Amino acid sequence: MKLAALLLATSLVPATAVAASSMDTSTQCESDKYHQYIDASLNWYQQLVDLSVAKDPSLKTVGDWFLMGRKHHFLFNRDAVDWYLANDKDKLQLSLPVESWLNLTQSDIKELSTQESALGQAAKLAFDDRQSKPHAKNYALRSAFAELLTHPAQIEQPLNAYNQQMNTIADIQCQ
């Protein structure tokens, strides 16, 4: 009887391992897909700042400030998506385009920011950025962005690269 139980248990392990492995592969694919979206977005903002600063070097400090805020925002989102993929996939909208997977309110982020975890620390950085006083040259930087965006030829190369990256990311099918 013990031998039969041992054989039955042993025969079930590979099936369980394959199911877990398949789930982990899907979750890893989703995580990788979201990380690629984060990287593409941060690169796009970096290029916008670089172009703006090239036209007006006085925007360097505000550009650095802006990029730090974008990094905090996107890296928190990356960490949050990874956490929800591992712990509560139902909180993510995985049937939507990748940029819409995570839908946290400001109060959600505030609540997360009180946690002692790595996710809580990332949420605190993002939340504090949103609550802080804008940089004195924030409007000037936003105006420089608007100027760039109204002249598509000036941003054609980085915009095409970003759009290509986003199309490639959208084509990733995680099973």
C-alpha positions in Angstrom: 0.0 0.0 0.0 2.8 2.4 0.9 4.5 1.6 -2.5 1.3 2.3 -4.4 0.9 5.7 -2.6 4.5 6.5 -3.3 4.2 5.7 -7.0 1.0 7.7 -7.3 2.6 10.7 -5.6 5.7 10.4 -7.7 3.6 10.2 -10.9 1.7 13.4 -10.0 4.8 15.5 -9.4 5.8 16.0 -13.0 2.3 17.0 -14.0 2.1 19.5 -11.2 5.6 20.8 -12.1 4.6 21.2 -15.7 1.4 23.2 -14.8 3.4 25.4 -12.4 6.1 25.9 -15.0 3.5 26.8 -17.7 2.0 29.4 -15.3 5.4 30.8 -14.4 6.3 31.1 -18.1 3.1 33.1 -18.8 3.7 35.3 -15.8 7.3 35.8 -16.8 6.2 36.7 -20.3 3.8 39.3 -19.0 6.4 40.7 -16.7 8.9 40.9 -19.5 6.3 42.6 -21.8 5.5 45.2 -19.1 9.2 45.8 -18.5 9.7 46.4 -22.2 6.9 49.0 -22.1 8.5 50.7 -19.1 11.9 50.8 -20.9 10.3 52.2 -24.1 8.5 54.9 -22.1 11.5 56.0 -20.1 13.6 56.1 -23.3 10.9 58.2 -25.0 10.8 60.7 -22.1 14.7 60.8 -22.0 14.7 61.6 -25.7 12.1 64.4 -25.3 14.2 65.9 -22.5 17.4 65.6 -24.5 15.9 67.3 -27.5 14.5 70.1 -25.3 17.7 70.7 -23.5 19.6 70.7 -26.8 17.4 73.6 -27.9 17.5 75.3 -24.5 20.3 74.3 -22.2 18.7 76.3 -19.3 16.2 73.4 -19.1 18.8 70.9 -18.0 17.9 71.0 -14.3 14.2 70.9 -14.8 14.7 68.1 -17.3 16.6 66.1 -14.8 13.9 66.7 -12.2 11.2 65.7 -14.7 13.0 62.5 -15.6 13.5 61.5 -12.0 9.8 61.9 -11.4 9.0 59.8 -14.5 11.5 57.1 -13.4 9.9 57.0 -9.9 6.4 56.7 -11.6 7.4 54.0 -14.1 9.6 52.0 -11.8 6.8 51.9 -9.2 4.4 50.7 -11.9 6.8 48.0 -12.9 7.2 46.8 -9.4 3.4 47.0 -8.8 2.7 45.0 -11.9 5.3 42.4 -11.0 3.8 42.2 -7.5 0.2 41.8 -8.8 1.4 39.2 -11.4 2.8 37.1 -8.6 0.1 37.7 -6.0 -3.2 38.9 -7.4 -3.5 38.9 -11.2 -7.2 39.8 -11.0 -6.1 43.3 -10.1 -4.5 43.7 -13.6 -6.3 44.3 -16.9 -4.2 41.9 -18.9 -6.7 41.8 -21.8 -6.1 45.6 -22.5 -3.1 47.1 -24.1 0.0 46.9 -21.9 -0.1 50.6 -20.9 -3.5 50.0 -19.4 -2.7 46.9 -17.3 -2.3 48.7 -14.0 -5.0 51.0 -12.8 -4.2 52.4 -9.4 -5.8 55.5 -8.0 -3.8 58.1 -6.1 -5.4 56.8 -2.9 -4.2 53.2 -3.8 -0.7 54.6 -4.2 -0.9 56.5 -1.0 -2.0 53.4 0.9 0.8 51.3 -0.7 3.3 54.0 0.2 2.7 53.3 3.9 4.0 49.7 3.6 7.5 48.8 4.7 8.1 46.6 1.6 10.2 47.5 -1.5 6.9 48.1 -3.3 5.9 50.5 -0.5 9.1 52.4 -0.9 8.7 52.7 -4.7 5.1 53.8 -4.1 6.3 56.4 -1.6 8.7 57.9 -4.1 6.0 58.1 -6.8 3.4 59.5 -4.3 5.8 62.1 -2.9 6.6 63.3 -6.4 2.9 63.8 -7.2 2.5 65.7 -3.9 5.6 67.9 -4.2 5.7 71.4 -5.5 6.5 71.6 -9.2 9.9 72.7 -10.3 10.0 76.4 -11.0 10.8 75.8 -14.7 8.2 73.0 -15.1 6.0 75.1 -17.3 9.0 76.0 -19.5 9.8 72.4 -20.0 6.2 71.5 -20.8 6.1 74.3 -23.3 9.3 73.0 -24.9 7.7 69.5 -25.1 4.6 71.0 -26.7 6.8 72.9 -29.2 8.6 69.7 -30.1 5.3 67.8 -30.5 3.9 70.4 -32.9 6.9 69.9 -35.2 6.8 66.2 -36.0 10.0 66.4 -38.2 12.0 67.4 -35.1 10.9 64.2 -33.2 10.4 61.9 -36.1 13.3 59.5 -35.3 12.6 59.0 -31.6 8.8 59.0 -32.2 9.1 56.3 -34.9 11.5 54.3 -32.7 9.0 54.5 -29.8 6.0 53.6 -32.0 8.0 50.6 -33.4 8.8 49.5 -29.9 5.2 49.8 -28.8 4.0 47.8 -31.8 6.6 45.1 -31.1 5.4 45.0 -27.5 1.8 44.8 -28.5 2.5 41.8 -30.7 3.9 39.8 -27.8 1.3 37.1 -26.9 1.8 35.5 -23.5 0.2 32.1 -23.1 
